[in-house]
Structures are given as C-alpha cells and as structure tokens.
Amino acid sequence: MSIIYMLLAISVIVAIIFFIAFVVSVKKGQYDDVYTPSVRMLFDDELVKPDAKENQPLNKVKSN
C-alpha cells in the first residue's frame, strides 16, 4: 500500500514540473503566433531555391 502513496507523490511532482514548464513557455511567447504555422506549409515551395547541382545532367560516365 505504501507504493501507491509513493507513486502518487511522484506523479504529482512530475505534473507540477510539466505545469511549470508550460507556464514558462507561455510567458516567453511560445504560443503567440497561431496563424503562421497553419499557412507555412502552403508556401514552403516558394522559399526553396534551386541548387546549381540539380540542373546538371545525371549519370555522366567518363569513358577511358
């Protein structure tokens, strides 16, 4: 029966730690921007710049 009290105390301590981490992240502004993440995936293709290596033909074989 004493193990239940110990597990209960440990779970309360872990819950308090997670709650404190949540409060700290909210105060630092982690959850302020709710619009950008929802549309970021729509504009990812425009941000990628083509690489010069991609335009070269593949499988060039040197013949000796």
CHARMM-style PDB file with segment names, atoms N, HN, CA, C and O in Angstrom:
ATOM      1  N   MET     1       0.820  -1.197   0.000  1.00  0.00      PROA
ATOM      2  CA  MET     1       0.000   0.000   0.000  1.00  0.00      PROA
ATOM      3  C   MET     1       0.861   1.257   0.000  1.00  0.00      PROA
ATOM      4  O   MET     1       0.448   2.295  -0.517  1.00  0.00      PROA
ATOM      5  N   SER     2       2.044   1.167   0.573  1.00  0.00      PROA
ATOM      6  HN  SER     2       2.379   0.324   0.993  1.00  0.00      PROA
ATOM      7  CA  SER     2       2.896   2.352   0.635  1.00  0.00      PROA
ATOM      8  C   SER     2       3.426   2.728  -0.751  1.00  0.00      PROA
ATOM      9  O   SER     2       3.746   3.893  -0.987  1.00  0.00      PROA
ATOM     10  N   ILE     3       3.523   1.756  -1.674  1.00  0.00      PROA
ATOM     11  HN  ILE     3       3.262   0.810  -1.482  1.00  0.00      PROA
ATOM     12  CA  ILE     3       3.996   2.059  -3.019  1.00  0.00      PROA
ATOM     13  C   ILE     3       3.007   2.966  -3.752  1.00  0.00      PROA
ATOM     14  O   ILE     3       3.416   3.793  -4.568  1.00  0.00      PROA
ATOM     15  N   ILE     4       1.732   2.822  -3.474  1.00  0.00      PROA
ATOM     16  HN  ILE     4       1.400   2.151  -2.811  1.00  0.00      PROA
ATOM     17  CA  ILE     4       0.724   3.675  -4.103  1.00  0.00      PROA
ATOM     18  C   ILE     4       0.915   5.126  -3.677  1.00  0.00      PROA
ATOM     19  O   ILE     4       0.796   6.032  -4.502  1.00  0.00      PROA
ATOM     20  N   TYR     5       1.207   5.354  -2.414  1.00  0.00      PROA
ATOM     21  HN  TYR     5       1.305   4.618  -1.744  1.00  0.00      PROA
ATOM     22  CA  TYR     5       1.432   6.711  -1.930  1.00  0.00      PROA
ATOM     23  C   TYR     5       2.696   7.296  -2.553  1.00  0.00      PROA
ATOM     24  O   TYR     5       2.733   8.482  -2.881  1.00  0.00      PROA
ATOM     25  N   MET     6       3.728   6.475  -2.719  1.00  0.00      PROA
ATOM     26  HN  MET     6       3.698   5.511  -2.452  1.00  0.00      PROA
ATOM     27  CA  MET     6       4.964   6.949  -3.319  1.00  0.00      PROA
ATOM     28  C   MET     6       4.737   7.287  -4.797  1.00  0.00      PROA
ATOM     29  O   MET     6       5.203   8.324  -5.269  1.00  0.00      PROA
ATOM     30  N   LEU     7       4.026   6.424  -5.531  1.00  0.00      PROA
ATOM     31  HN  LEU     7       3.647   5.582  -5.148  1.00  0.00      PROA
ATOM     32  CA  LEU     7       3.743   6.693  -6.938  1.00  0.00      PROA
ATOM     33  C   LEU     7       2.846   7.908  -7.103  1.00  0.00      PROA
ATOM     34  O   LEU     7       3.017   8.681  -8.046  1.00  0.00      PROA
ATOM     35  N   LEU     8       1.914   8.082  -6.218  1.00  0.00      PROA
ATOM     36  HN  LEU     8       1.774   7.455  -5.451  1.00  0.00      PROA
ATOM     37  CA  LEU     8       1.049   9.255  -6.255  1.00  0.00      PROA
ATOM     38  C   LEU     8       1.850  10.530  -6.031  1.00  0.00      PROA
ATOM     39  O   LEU     8       1.633  11.524  -6.724  1.00  0.00      PROA
ATOM     40  N   ALA     9       2.759  10.518  -5.089  1.00  0.00      PROA
ATOM     41  HN  ALA     9       2.936   9.711  -4.526  1.00  0.00      PROA
ATOM     42  CA  ALA     9       3.594  11.686  -4.822  1.00  0.00      PROA
ATOM     43  C   ALA     9       4.497  11.991  -6.019  1.00  0.00      PROA
ATOM     44  O   ALA     9       4.658  13.153  -6.394  1.00  0.00      PROA
ATOM     45  N   ILE    10       5.082  10.958  -6.618  1.00  0.00      PROA
ATOM     46  HN  ILE    10       4.952  10.014  -6.314  1.00  0.00      PROA
ATOM     47  CA  ILE    10       5.953  11.159  -7.776  1.00  0.00      PROA
ATOM     48  C   ILE    10       5.155  11.713  -8.952  1.00  0.00      PROA
ATOM     49  O   ILE    10       5.635  12.599  -9.660  1.00  0.00      PROA
ATOM     50  N   SER    11       3.949  11.205  -9.169  1.00  0.00      PROA
ATOM     51  HN  SER    11       3.559  10.486  -8.594  1.00  0.00      PROA
ATOM     52  CA  SER    11       3.147  11.694 -10.290  1.00  0.00      PROA
ATOM     53  C   SER    11       2.708  13.143 -10.083  1.00  0.00      PROA
ATOM     54  O   SER    11       2.616  13.900 -11.050  1.00  0.00      PROA
ATOM     55  N   VAL    12       2.441  13.529  -8.869  1.00  0.00      PROA
ATOM     56  HN  VAL    12       2.515  12.914  -8.084  1.00  0.00      PROA
ATOM     57  CA  VAL    12       2.085  14.923  -8.580  1.00  0.00      PROA
ATOM     58  C   VAL    12       3.291  15.832  -8.822  1.00  0.00      PROA
ATOM     59  O   VAL    12       3.144  16.930  -9.359  1.00  0.00      PROA
ATOM     60  N   ILE    13       4.467  15.383  -8.430  1.00  0.00      PROA
ATOM     61  HN  ILE    13       4.586  14.491  -7.994  1.00  0.00      PROA
ATOM     62  CA  ILE    13       5.680  16.170  -8.656  1.00  0.00      PROA
ATOM     63  C   ILE    13       5.947  16.327 -10.150  1.00  0.00      PROA
ATOM     64  O   ILE    13       6.288  17.422 -10.599  1.00  0.00      PROA
ATOM     65  N   VAL    14       5.800  15.260 -10.923  1.00  0.00      PROA
ATOM     66  HN  VAL    14       5.523  14.371 -10.559  1.00  0.00      PROA
ATOM     67  CA  VAL    14       6.003  15.334 -12.373  1.00  0.00      PROA
ATOM     68  C   VAL    14       4.965  16.261 -13.007  1.00  0.00      PROA
ATOM     69  O   VAL    14       5.300  17.036 -13.903  1.00  0.00      PROA
ATOM     70  N   ALA    15       3.728  16.191 -12.561  1.00  0.00      PROA
ATOM     71  HN  ALA    15       3.456  15.561 -11.834  1.00  0.00      PROA
ATOM     72  CA  ALA    15       2.686  17.067 -13.096  1.00  0.00      PROA
ATOM     73  C   ALA    15       2.993  18.530 -12.792  1.00  0.00      PROA
ATOM     74  O   ALA    15       2.764  19.396 -13.636  1.00  0.00      PROA
ATOM     75  N   ILE    16       3.500  18.811 -11.618  1.00  0.00      PROA
ATOM     76  HN  ILE    16       3.687  18.107 -10.932  1.00  0.00      PROA
ATOM     77  CA  ILE    16       3.858  20.183 -11.261  1.00  0.00      PROA
ATOM     78  C   ILE    16       5.008  20.682 -12.130  1.00  0.00      PROA
ATOM     79  O   ILE    16       5.015  21.838 -12.553  1.00  0.00      PROA
ATOM     80  N   ILE    17       5.984  19.804 -12.398  1.00  0.00      PROA
ATOM     81  HN  ILE    17       5.978  18.865 -12.055  1.00  0.00      PROA
ATOM     82  CA  ILE    17       7.115  20.181 -13.256  1.00  0.00      PROA
ATOM     83  C   ILE    17       6.626  20.519 -14.662  1.00  0.00      PROA
ATOM     84  O   ILE    17       7.038  21.526 -15.238  1.00  0.00      PROA
ATOM     85  N   PHE    18       5.745  19.678 -15.217  1.00  0.00      PROA
ATOM     86  HN  PHE    18       5.410  18.861 -14.749  1.00  0.00      PROA
ATOM     87  CA  PHE    18       5.215  19.955 -16.550  1.00  0.00      PROA
ATOM     88  C   PHE    18       4.375  21.231 -16.567  1.00  0.00      PROA
ATOM     89  O   PHE    18       4.413  21.976 -17.546  1.00  0.00      PROA
ATOM     90  N   PHE    19       3.633  21.490 -15.522  1.00  0.00      PROA
ATOM     91  HN  PHE    19       3.602  20.885 -14.727  1.00  0.00      PROA
ATOM     92  CA  PHE    19       2.840  22.713 -15.448  1.00  0.00      PROA
ATOM     93  C   PHE    19       3.739  23.948 -15.395  1.00  0.00      PROA
ATOM     94  O   PHE    19       3.453  24.953 -16.046  1.00  0.00      PROA
ATOM     95  N   ILE    20       4.809  23.877 -14.633  1.00  0.00      PROA
ATOM     96  HN  ILE    20       5.042  23.060 -14.104  1.00  0.00      PROA
ATOM     97  CA  ILE    20       5.748  24.996 -14.555  1.00  0.00      PROA
ATOM     98  C   ILE    20       6.407  25.220 -15.918  1.00  0.00      PROA
ATOM     99  O   ILE    20       6.578  26.364 -16.337  1.00  0.00      PROA
ATOM    100  N   ALA    21       6.779  24.139 -16.614  1.00  0.00      PROA
ATOM    101  HN  ALA    21       6.640  23.209 -16.274  1.00  0.00      PROA
ATOM    102  CA  ALA    21       7.375  24.270 -17.948  1.00  0.00      PROA
ATOM    103  C   ALA    21       6.379  24.909 -18.919  1.00  0.00      PROA
ATOM    104  O   ALA    21       6.768  25.729 -19.751  1.00  0.00      PROA
ATOM    105  N   PHE    22       5.113  24.545 -18.821  1.00  0.00      PROA
ATOM    106  HN  PHE    22       4.797  23.879 -18.145  1.00  0.00      PROA
ATOM    107  CA  PHE    22       4.084  25.144 -19.664  1.00  0.00      PROA
ATOM    108  C   PHE    22       3.919  26.630 -19.380  1.00  0.00      PROA
ATOM    109  O   PHE    22       3.836  27.430 -20.312  1.00  0.00      PROA
ATOM    110  N   VAL    23       3.871  27.006 -18.126  1.00  0.00      PROA
ATOM    111  HN  VAL    23       3.939  26.356 -17.369  1.00  0.00      PROA
ATOM    112  CA  VAL    23       3.704  28.414 -17.759  1.00  0.00      PROA
ATOM    113  C   VAL    23       4.900  29.240 -18.234  1.00  0.00      PROA
ATOM    114  O   VAL    23       4.731  30.360 -18.716  1.00  0.00      PROA
ATOM    115  N   VAL    24       6.102  28.691 -18.098  1.00  0.00      PROA
ATOM    116  HN  VAL    24       6.240  27.781 -17.706  1.00  0.00      PROA
ATOM    117  CA  VAL    24       7.294  29.403 -18.550  1.00  0.00      PROA
ATOM    118  C   VAL    24       7.262  29.587 -20.063  1.00  0.00      PROA
ATOM    119  O   VAL    24       7.604  30.661 -20.559  1.00  0.00      PROA
ATOM    120  N   SER    25       6.856  28.557 -20.802  1.00  0.00      PROA
ATOM    121  HN  SER    25       6.579  27.685 -20.399  1.00  0.00      PROA
ATOM    122  CA  SER    25       6.816  28.675 -22.263  1.00  0.00      PROA
ATOM    123  C   SER    25       5.745  29.665 -22.711  1.00  0.00      PROA
ATOM    124  O   SER    25       5.938  30.356 -23.711  1.00  0.00      PROA
ATOM    125  N   VAL    26       4.638  29.749 -22.009  1.00  0.00      PROA
ATOM    126  HN  VAL    26       4.481  29.187 -21.196  1.00  0.00      PROA
ATOM    127  CA  VAL    26       3.603  30.726 -22.353  1.00  0.00      PROA
ATOM    128  C   VAL    26       4.105  32.140 -22.077  1.00  0.00      PROA
ATOM    129  O   VAL    26       3.854  33.051 -22.866  1.00  0.00      PROA
ATOM    130  N   LYS    27       4.806  32.329 -20.973  1.00  0.00      PROA
ATOM    131  HN  LYS    27       5.010  31.589 -20.333  1.00  0.00      PROA
ATOM    132  CA  LYS    27       5.327  33.663 -20.649  1.00  0.00      PROA
ATOM    133  C   LYS    27       6.403  34.110 -21.625  1.00  0.00      PROA
ATOM    134  O   LYS    27       6.565  35.307 -21.859  1.00  0.00      PROA
ATOM    135  N   LYS    28       7.146  33.159 -22.201  1.00  0.00      PROA
ATOM    136  HN  LYS    28       7.015  32.186 -22.011  1.00  0.00      PROA
ATOM    137  CA  LYS    28       8.186  33.510 -23.178  1.00  0.00      PROA
ATOM    138  C   LYS    28       7.607  33.729 -24.567  1.00  0.00      PROA
ATOM    139  O   LYS    28       8.339  34.123 -25.474  1.00  0.00      PROA
ATOM    140  N   GLY    29       6.309  33.484 -24.762  1.00  0.00      PROA
ATOM    141  HN  GLY    29       5.714  33.164 -24.025  1.00  0.00      PROA
ATOM    142  CA  GLY    29       5.681  33.758 -26.039  1.00  0.00      PROA
ATOM    143  C   GLY    29       5.726  32.605 -27.019  1.00  0.00      PROA
ATOM    144  O   GLY    29       5.617  32.820 -28.226  1.00  0.00      PROA
ATOM    145  N   GLN    30       5.881  31.407 -26.538  1.00  0.00      PROA
ATOM    146  HN  GLN    30       5.970  31.232 -25.557  1.00  0.00      PROA
ATOM    147  CA  GLN    30       5.968  30.242 -27.411  1.00  0.00      PROA
ATOM    148  C   GLN    30       4.685  30.026 -28.215  1.00  0.00      PROA
ATOM    149  O   GLN    30       4.743  29.534 -29.342  1.00  0.00      PROA
ATOM    150  N   TYR    31       3.553  30.380 -27.665  1.00  0.00      PROA
ATOM    151  HN  TYR    31       3.505  30.780 -26.750  1.00  0.00      PROA
ATOM    152  CA  TYR    31       2.263  30.106 -28.308  1.00  0.00      PROA
ATOM    153  C   TYR    31       1.577  31.363 -28.831  1.00  0.00      PROA
ATOM    154  O   TYR    31       0.362  31.356 -29.030  1.00  0.00      PROA
ATOM    155  N   ASP    32       2.319  32.434 -29.058  1.00  0.00      PROA
ATOM    156  HN  ASP    32       3.306  32.439 -28.897  1.00  0.00      PROA
ATOM    157  CA  ASP    32       1.716  33.689 -29.503  1.00  0.00      PROA
ATOM    158  C   ASP    32       1.223  33.645 -30.946  1.00  0.00      PROA
ATOM    159  O   ASP    32       0.138  34.149 -31.237  1.00  0.00      PROA
ATOM    160  N   ASP    33       1.994  33.055 -31.849  1.00  0.00      PROA
ATOM    161  HN  ASP    33       2.875  32.645 -31.612  1.00  0.00      PROA
ATOM    162  CA  ASP    33       1.653  33.067 -33.266  1.00  0.00      PROA
ATOM    163  C   ASP    33       0.818  31.832 -33.604  1.00  0.00      PROA
ATOM    164  O   ASP    33       1.336  30.716 -33.650  1.00  0.00      PROA
ATOM    165  N   VAL    34      -0.467  32.041 -33.836  1.00  0.00      PROA
ATOM    166  HN  VAL    34      -0.887  32.947 -33.797  1.00  0.00      PROA
ATOM    167  CA  VAL    34      -1.337  30.913 -34.153  1.00  0.00      PROA
ATOM    168  C   VAL    34      -1.689  30.870 -35.636  1.00  0.00      PROA
ATOM    169  O   VAL    34      -2.257  29.879 -36.097  1.00  0.00      PROA
ATOM    170  N   TYR    35      -1.366  31.917 -36.398  1.00  0.00      PROA
ATOM    171  HN  TYR    35      -0.905  32.721 -36.024  1.00  0.00      PROA
ATOM    172  CA  TYR    35      -1.733  31.946 -37.811  1.00  0.00      PROA
ATOM    173  C   TYR    35      -0.638  31.390 -38.721  1.00  0.00      PROA
ATOM    174  O   TYR    35      -0.932  30.606 -39.623  1.00  0.00      PROA
ATOM    175  N   THR    36       0.593  31.773 -38.506  1.00  0.00      PROA
ATOM    176  HN  THR    36       0.832  32.410 -37.774  1.00  0.00      PROA
ATOM    177  CA  THR    36       1.685  31.398 -39.406  1.00  0.00      PROA
ATOM    178  C   THR    36       1.873  29.888 -39.546  1.00  0.00      PROA
ATOM    179  O   THR    36       2.033  29.424 -40.675  1.00  0.00      PROA
ATOM    180  N   PRO    37       1.863  29.099 -38.486  1.00  0.00      PROA
ATOM    181  CA  PRO    37       2.056  27.660 -38.679  1.00  0.00      PROA
ATOM    182  C   PRO    37       0.993  27.009 -39.558  1.00  0.00      PROA
ATOM    183  O   PRO    37       1.266  26.006 -40.216  1.00  0.00      PROA
ATOM    184  N   SER    38      -0.192  27.559 -39.575  1.00  0.00      PROA
ATOM    185  HN  SER    38      -0.413  28.374 -39.040  1.00  0.00      PROA
ATOM    186  CA  SER    38      -1.256  26.947 -40.373  1.00  0.00      PROA
ATOM    187  C   SER    38      -1.084  27.198 -41.860  1.00  0.00      PROA
ATOM    188  O   SER    38      -1.585  26.417 -42.669  1.00  0.00      PROA
ATOM    189  N   VAL    39      -0.393  28.261 -42.247  1.00  0.00      PROA
ATOM    190  HN  VAL    39       0.014  28.896 -41.590  1.00  0.00      PROA
ATOM    191  CA  VAL    39      -0.201  28.550 -43.664  1.00  0.00      PROA
ATOM    192  C   VAL    39       1.241  28.345 -44.118  1.00  0.00      PROA
ATOM    193  O   VAL    39       1.531  28.499 -45.305  1.00  0.00      PROA
ATOM    194  N   ARG    40       2.128  28.011 -43.231  1.00  0.00      PROA
ATOM    195  HN  ARG    40       1.892  27.885 -42.267  1.00  0.00      PROA
ATOM    196  CA  ARG    40       3.533  27.832 -43.593  1.00  0.00      PROA
ATOM    197  C   ARG    40       3.701  26.712 -44.608  1.00  0.00      PROA
ATOM    198  O   ARG    40       4.520  26.834 -45.520  1.00  0.00      PROA
ATOM    199  N   MET    41       2.958  25.638 -44.478  1.00  0.00      PROA
ATOM    200  HN  MET    41       2.294  25.539 -43.738  1.00  0.00      PROA
ATOM    201  CA  MET    41       3.108  24.518 -45.407  1.00  0.00      PROA
ATOM    202  C   MET    41       2.638  24.877 -46.813  1.00  0.00      PROA
ATOM    203  O   MET    41       3.022  24.212 -47.774  1.00  0.00      PROA
ATOM    204  N   LEU    42       1.822  25.907 -46.952  1.00  0.00      PROA
ATOM    205  HN  LEU    42       1.509  26.448 -46.171  1.00  0.00      PROA
ATOM    206  CA  LEU    42       1.360  26.305 -48.275  1.00  0.00      PROA
ATOM    207  C   LEU    42       2.431  27.057 -49.060  1.00  0.00      PROA
ATOM    208  O   LEU    42       2.383  27.086 -50.289  1.00  0.00      PROA
ATOM    209  N   PHE    43       3.389  27.659 -48.376  1.00  0.00      PROA
ATOM    210  HN  PHE    43       3.428  27.634 -47.378  1.00  0.00      PROA
ATOM    211  CA  PHE    43       4.385  28.495 -49.028  1.00  0.00      PROA
ATOM    212  C   PHE    43       5.795  27.927 -48.951  1.00  0.00      PROA
ATOM    213  O   PHE    43       6.745  28.635 -49.288  1.00  0.00      PROA
ATOM    214  N   ASP    44       5.971  26.692 -48.527  1.00  0.00      PROA
ATOM    215  HN  ASP    44       5.200  26.118 -48.253  1.00  0.00      PROA
ATOM    216  CA  ASP    44       7.298  26.109 -48.421  1.00  0.00      PROA
ATOM    217  C   ASP    44       7.986  26.005 -49.767  1.00  0.00      PROA
ATOM    218  O   ASP    44       9.201  26.192 -49.834  1.00  0.00      PROA
ATOM    219  N   ASP    45       7.269  25.715 -50.843  1.00  0.00      PROA
ATOM    220  HN  ASP    45       6.282  25.563 -50.788  1.00  0.00      PROA
ATOM    221  CA  ASP    45       7.879  25.531 -52.147  1.00  0.00      PROA
ATOM    222  C   ASP    45       8.482  26.820 -52.686  1.00  0.00      PROA
ATOM    223  O   ASP    45       9.463  26.780 -53.428  1.00  0.00      PROA
ATOM    224  N   GLU    46       7.919  27.940 -52.330  1.00  0.00      PROA
ATOM    225  HN  GLU    46       7.122  27.972 -51.727  1.00  0.00      PROA
ATOM    226  CA  GLU    46       8.429  29.214 -52.825  1.00  0.00      PROA
ATOM    227  C   GLU    46       9.722  29.622 -52.123  1.00  0.00      PROA
ATOM    228  O   GLU    46      10.505  30.392 -52.681  1.00  0.00      PROA
ATOM    229  N   LEU    47       9.955  29.132 -50.932  1.00  0.00      PROA
ATOM    230  HN  LEU    47       9.320  28.507 -50.479  1.00  0.00      PROA
ATOM    231  CA  LEU    47      11.138  29.504 -50.184  1.00  0.00      PROA
ATOM    232  C   LEU    47      12.364  28.699 -50.591  1.00  0.00      PROA
ATOM    233  O   LEU    47      13.489  29.125 -50.330  1.00  0.00      PROA
ATOM    234  N   VAL    48      12.175  27.554 -51.221  1.00  0.00      PROA
ATOM    235  HN  VAL    48      11.261  27.208 -51.433  1.00  0.00      PROA
ATOM    236  CA  VAL    48      13.285  26.695 -51.604  1.00  0.00      PROA
ATOM    237  C   VAL    48      13.905  27.231 -52.888  1.00  0.00      PROA
ATOM    238  O   VAL    48      13.217  27.413 -53.893  1.00  0.00      PROA
ATOM    239  N   LYS    49      15.206  27.480 -52.844  1.00  0.00      PROA
ATOM    240  HN  LYS    49      15.764  27.332 -52.027  1.00  0.00      PROA
ATOM    241  CA  LYS    49      15.909  27.979 -54.022  1.00  0.00      PROA
ATOM    242  C   LYS    49      16.557  26.795 -54.740  1.00  0.00      PROA
ATOM    243  O   LYS    49      17.128  25.916 -54.094  1.00  0.00      PROA
ATOM    244  N   PRO    50      16.472  26.765 -56.059  1.00  0.00      PROA
ATOM    245  CA  PRO    50      17.066  25.646 -56.785  1.00  0.00      PROA
ATOM    246  C   PRO    50      18.583  25.654 -56.641  1.00  0.00      PROA
ATOM    247  O   PRO    50      19.219  26.708 -56.642  1.00  0.00      PROA
ATOM    248  N   ASP    51      19.136  24.477 -56.520  1.00  0.00      PROA
ATOM    249  HN  ASP    51      18.619  23.621 -56.519  1.00  0.00      PROA
ATOM    250  CA  ASP    51      20.568  24.324 -56.380  1.00  0.00      PROA
ATOM    251  C   ASP    51      21.196  24.188 -57.757  1.00  0.00      PROA
ATOM    252  O   ASP    51      20.591  23.602 -58.655  1.00  0.00      PROA
ATOM    253  N   ALA    52      22.392  24.714 -57.940  1.00  0.00      PROA
ATOM    254  HN  ALA    52      22.884  25.190 -57.211  1.00  0.00      PROA
ATOM    255  CA  ALA    52      23.060  24.655 -59.243  1.00  0.00      PROA
ATOM    256  C   ALA    52      23.364  23.221 -59.642  1.00  0.00      PROA
ATOM    257  O   ALA    52      23.409  22.915 -60.834  1.00  0.00      PROA
ATOM    258  N   LYS    53      23.572  22.344 -58.684  1.00  0.00      PROA
ATOM    259  HN  LYS    53      23.535  22.593 -57.716  1.00  0.00      PROA
ATOM    260  CA  LYS    53      23.887  20.954 -58.977  1.00  0.00      PROA
ATOM    261  C   LYS    53      22.681  20.194 -59.521  1.00  0.00      PROA
ATOM    262  O   LYS    53      22.840  19.210 -60.243  1.00  0.00      PROA
ATOM    263  N   GLU    54      21.496  20.639 -59.182  1.00  0.00      PROA
ATOM    264  HN  GLU    54      21.366  21.438 -58.595  1.00  0.00      PROA
ATOM    265  CA  GLU    54      20.287  19.944 -59.631  1.00  0.00      PROA
ATOM    266  C   GLU    54      20.057  20.112 -61.132  1.00  0.00      PROA
ATOM    267  O   GLU    54      19.410  19.265 -61.748  1.00  0.00      PROA
ATOM    268  N   ASN    55      20.570  21.179 -61.731  1.00  0.00      PROA
ATOM    269  HN  ASN    55      21.097  21.866 -61.231  1.00  0.00      PROA
ATOM    270  CA  ASN    55      20.344  21.440 -63.143  1.00  0.00      PROA
ATOM    271  C   ASN    55      21.302  20.672 -64.054  1.00  0.00      PROA
ATOM    272  O   ASN    55      21.107  20.646 -65.269  1.00  0.00      PROA
ATOM    273  N   GLN    56      22.327  20.053 -63.485  1.00  0.00      PROA
ATOM    274  HN  GLN    56      22.486  20.074 -62.498  1.00  0.00      PROA
ATOM    275  CA  GLN    56      23.277  19.297 -64.280  1.00  0.00      PROA
ATOM    276  C   GLN    56      22.705  17.922 -64.605  1.00  0.00      PROA
ATOM    277  O   GLN    56      21.970  17.353 -63.797  1.00  0.00      PROA
ATOM    278  N   PRO    57      23.036  17.376 -65.791  1.00  0.00      PROA
ATOM    279  CA  PRO    57      22.546  16.040 -66.137  1.00  0.00      PROA
ATOM    280  C   PRO    57      23.125  14.985 -65.193  1.00  0.00      PROA
ATOM    281  O   PRO    57      24.260  15.096 -64.730  1.00  0.00      PROA
ATOM    282  N   LEU    58      22.338  13.989 -64.930  1.00  0.00      PROA
ATOM    283  HN  LEU    58      21.416  13.899 -65.306  1.00  0.00      PROA
ATOM    284  CA  LEU    58      22.749  12.917 -64.034  1.00  0.00      PROA
ATOM    285  C   LEU    58      23.486  11.820 -64.788  1.00  0.00      PROA
ATOM    286  O   LEU    58      23.361  11.692 -66.006  1.00  0.00      PROA
ATOM    287  N   ASN    59      24.241  11.045 -64.057  1.00  0.00      PROA
ATOM    288  HN  ASN    59      24.342  11.149 -63.067  1.00  0.00      PROA
ATOM    289  CA  ASN    59      24.927   9.850 -64.561  1.00  0.00      PROA
ATOM    290  C   ASN    59      25.898  10.151 -65.701  1.00  0.00      PROA
ATOM    291  O   ASN    59      25.858   9.485 -66.735  1.00  0.00      PROA
ATOM    292  N   LYS    60      26.738  11.110 -65.530  1.00  0.00      PROA
ATOM    293  HN  LYS    60      26.770  11.651 -64.690  1.00  0.00      PROA
ATOM    294  CA  LYS    60      27.788  11.350 -66.507  1.00  0.00      PROA
ATOM    295  C   LYS    60      28.843  10.264 -66.326  1.00  0.00      PROA
ATOM    296  O   LYS    60      29.356  10.066 -65.225  1.00  0.00      PROA
ATOM    297  N   VAL    61      29.158   9.576 -67.389  1.00  0.00      PROA
ATOM    298  HN  VAL    61      28.742   9.737 -68.284  1.00  0.00      PROA
ATOM    299  CA  VAL    61      30.111   8.481 -67.318  1.00  0.00      PROA
ATOM    300  C   VAL    61      31.348   8.894 -68.101  1.00  0.00      PROA
ATOM    301  O   VAL    61      31.275   9.316 -69.255  1.00  0.00      PROA
ATOM    302  N   LYS    62      32.486   8.757 -67.430  1.00  0.00      PROA
ATOM    303  HN  LYS    62      32.545   8.414 -66.493  1.00  0.00      PROA
ATOM    304  CA  LYS    62      33.756   9.059 -68.101  1.00  0.00      PROA
ATOM    305  C   LYS    62      34.222   7.797 -68.827  1.00  0.00      PROA
ATOM    306  O   LYS    62      34.316   6.727 -68.225  1.00  0.00      PROA
ATOM    307  N   SER    63      34.506   7.925 -70.088  1.00  0.00      PROA
ATOM    308  HN  SER    63      34.430   8.794 -70.576  1.00  0.00      PROA
ATOM    309  CA  SER    63      34.997   6.767 -70.827  1.00  0.00      PROA
ATOM    310  C   SER    63      36.496   6.915 -71.037  1.00  0.00      PROA
ATOM    311  O   SER    63      36.976   7.988 -71.403  1.00  0.00      PROA
ATOM    312  N   ASN    64      37.221   5.849 -70.807  1.00  0.00      PROA
ATOM    313  HN  ASN    64      36.830   4.978 -70.510  1.00  0.00      PROA
ATOM    314  CA  ASN    64      38.684   5.859 -70.974  1.00  0.00      PROA
ATOM    315  C   ASN    64      39.080   5.091 -72.191  1.00  0.00      PROA
ATOM    316  OT1 ASN    64      40.268   4.987 -72.497  1.00  0.00      PROA
TER     317      ASN     64
END
